Amino acid sequence: MADELLVFEQTIEALFVRALSGRLTPECRARLRQAGLDVDQKIKPAYSFDAWMTFIRIAAEELHPGEPLPMATFKLGEIYVEGFRQTMLGRAVLSLLRVLGPRRTIARATQNFRAGNNYTETRITELGANQFDVWMNEVGPFPEFTAGIMQAGMRMTGVKELRIEPFGYDGHACTYRISWKEATASSGVEGGVDAKGSRRAGSTRAL
């Protein structure tokens, strides 16, 4: 993992400029500006991981007041994917998902997340034909945010009855159990997430 954890410009742009455009209140913009993100100015090439986590917390608190932070950050993860799809890089990455299908999409987890940062590492364990554990080395204080990203991304592969369950979270790393029914060319997708990660231990292998 990199010595300095950095989140790249396109990640910040996807959430705060694209996905949340028009939804940021003056109060939210002021809090973000105080924390180091001025969405009315050109986005910097990179931001520290800690700053990124602070930006997510502010947006979750401001956009989903009264909701538990895990659920609020999960929703931000889902909407992040919508914003990422509007970027040049996002269009290229996400257009591949339906072609690749769910299994190969999971296999590319490190590559997909590294499009937006310099630190993500994953280990994949295949548990069955349509069930995998995906361990991620650093998800910060909001593992549900990453679960939301996975949920929205996997939906694009056409899977049915998608479920993503975080567990084994230690404050940094987290494992996500992903399961679904067979992918189809044109099907509605149902999804669920258990935001309360259990403390089960899982074996993993590097992919």
C-alpha positions in Angstrom: 0.0 0.0 0.0 1.2 3.5 -0.8 2.9 5.5 2.0 0.6 8.4 1.5 -3.0 7.4 0.8 -4.4 9.7 -1.9 -7.8 10.0 -3.6 -7.6 11.3 -7.1 -9.4 14.3 -8.7 -11.9 12.1 -10.7 -13.2 10.5 -7.5 -13.9 13.9 -5.9 -15.4 15.2 -9.1 -17.7 12.1 -9.5 -19.3 12.6 -6.1 -19.3 16.3 -5.3 -19.4 17.9 -8.8 -21.3 15.3 -10.8 -23.5 13.2 -8.5 -24.4 15.9 -5.9 -24.6 18.8 -8.3 -27.5 21.0 -7.2 -28.0 19.1 -4.0 -25.3 20.7 -1.9 -26.8 23.3 0.4 -24.9 26.5 1.2 -24.3 25.1 4.7 -22.8 21.9 3.3 -20.6 23.8 0.8 -19.3 26.0 3.7 -18.5 22.9 5.8 -16.7 21.3 2.9 -14.8 24.4 2.2 -13.7 24.6 5.8 -12.5 21.0 5.5 -10.5 21.7 2.4 -12.8 21.1 -0.5 -14.2 24.1 -2.4 -16.6 22.7 -5.0 -16.8 26.1 -6.7 -13.2 26.0 -7.6 -11.1 23.7 -9.7 -10.7 20.3 -8.0 -7.1 19.5 -7.0 -5.3 16.6 -8.6 -5.4 14.6 -5.3 -6.6 14.8 -1.7 -5.5 12.9 1.3 -7.5 9.8 2.3 -8.4 11.4 5.7 -9.7 14.5 3.9 -11.8 12.3 1.6 -13.4 10.6 4.7 -14.2 13.9 6.2 -15.9 15.1 3.0 -18.0 11.9 3.0 -19.0 12.4 6.6 -20.0 16.0 6.0 -22.1 15.1 2.9 -23.8 12.3 4.7 -24.7 14.4 7.7 -25.9 17.3 5.6 -27.8 15.4 2.9 -29.3 12.7 5.1 -29.9 14.4 8.5 -31.4 12.2 11.1 -30.4 9.0 9.4 -27.8 6.6 10.9 -24.4 7.4 9.4 -23.9 3.9 8.1 -27.1 4.1 5.9 -26.4 7.7 4.9 -22.9 6.8 3.7 -24.2 3.7 1.9 -26.5 5.9 -0.1 -23.6 8.2 -1.0 -21.7 5.2 -2.2 -24.6 4.3 -4.5 -24.9 7.8 -5.9 -21.2 8.1 -6.3 -21.4 5.5 -9.1 -23.9 7.6 -10.9 -21.5 10.5 -10.8 -18.6 8.4 -11.8 -20.5 7.2 -14.9 -20.7 10.9 -16.0 -16.9 11.3 -16.1 -14.7 10.2 -19.0 -12.9 7.6 -17.0 -16.1 6.4 -15.4 -17.8 5.9 -18.8 -14.9 3.7 -19.9 -14.8 1.6 -16.7 -18.5 1.1 -16.2 -19.3 0.4 -19.8 -17.3 -2.8 -19.4 -19.3 -4.2 -16.5 -22.2 -5.7 -18.3 -19.8 -7.2 -20.9 -17.6 -8.7 -18.2 -20.4 -10.0 -16.0 -20.3 -10.3 -12.2 -17.5 -12.8 -11.8 -14.9 -10.9 -13.9 -16.1 -7.6 -12.5 -15.3 -8.9 -9.0 -11.9 -10.1 -10.3 -11.1 -6.6 -11.4 -11.9 -5.0 -8.0 -8.4 -3.7 -7.3 -8.1 -2.3 -10.8 -11.6 -0.7 -10.7 -11.0 1.0 -7.3 -7.4 2.0 -8.2 -8.9 4.2 -11.0 -9.7 6.6 -8.2 -7.0 6.2 -5.6 -3.5 4.9 -5.0 -4.0 2.4 -2.1 -6.8 -0.1 -2.6 -5.8 -3.7 -2.4 -8.2 -6.7 -2.5 -8.2 -10.4 -1.9 -10.9 -12.5 -3.4 -12.3 -15.8 -2.1 -14.8 -17.7 -4.3 -17.3 -19.5 -2.0 -19.6 -20.8 -4.7 -20.8 -20.2 -8.2 -22.4 -16.9 -7.3 -20.9 -16.0 -4.0 -17.6 -14.3 -3.2 -15.8 -12.7 -0.3 -13.9 -9.5 -1.3 -11.4 -8.3 1.3 -10.3 -4.6 1.0 -7.4 -3.3 2.9 -8.6 0.2 3.7 -12.2 1.5 3.7 -11.8 4.1 6.5 -14.5 4.7 9.1 -17.3 4.1 6.6 -17.3 0.5 5.3 -20.9 1.0 4.1 -19.8 3.7 1.6 -17.8 1.1 -0.2 -20.7 -1.4 0.1 -22.8 1.2 -1.7 -20.3 1.5 -4.5 -20.2 -2.3 -4.9 -24.0 -2.5 -4.8 -24.4 0.0 -7.6 -21.5 -1.3 -9.7 -22.7 -4.9 -9.5 -26.2 -4.0 -10.5 -24.7 -2.8 -13.8 -23.7 -6.4 -14.6 -27.3 -7.5 -14.7 -27.4 -9.7 -11.6 -30.6 -10.5 -9.8 -31.3 -10.5 -6.0 -27.9 -9.0 -5.2 -26.8 -9.0 -1.6 -23.7 -7.4 -0.2 -22.8 -8.0 3.5 -19.9 -6.3 5.2 -18.2 -8.2 8.0 -14.9 -8.5 9.8 -14.4 -4.8 9.8 -11.4 -3.8 12.0 -11.4 0.0 11.5 -9.5 -0.2 8.3 -9.9 -3.4 6.4 -13.3 -5.0 5.7 -14.6 -8.1 3.9 -17.7 -7.9 1.7 -19.7 -11.1 1.0 -21.3 -10.7 -2.4 -24.0 -13.1 -3.6 -26.6 -13.0 -6.4 -28.7 -15.1 -8.7 -27.6 -15.7 -12.3 -27.0 -12.7 -14.5 -29.4 -12.1 -17.3 -29.3 -9.8 -20.3 -32.3 -7.8 -19.2 -33.6 -8.2 -15.7 -34.7 -6.1 -12.9 -32.4 -6.1 -9.9 -33.2 -6.4 -6.3 -30.6 -5.5 -3.8 -30.0 -5.5 -0.1 -27.2 -4.7 2.3 -26.6 -5.6 5.9 -25.0 -2.4 7.2 -24.2 -4.1 10.6 -21.2 -6.1 9.6 -20.9 -9.3 11.6 -17.6 -10.3 13.1 -17.1 -13.6 11.2 -13.6 -14.5 10.1 -13.1 -15.4 6.4 -10.3 -17.1 4.5 -9.0 -15.2 1.5 -6.7 -15.7 -1.4 -5.0 -13.0 -3.5 -6.3 -12.5 -7.0 
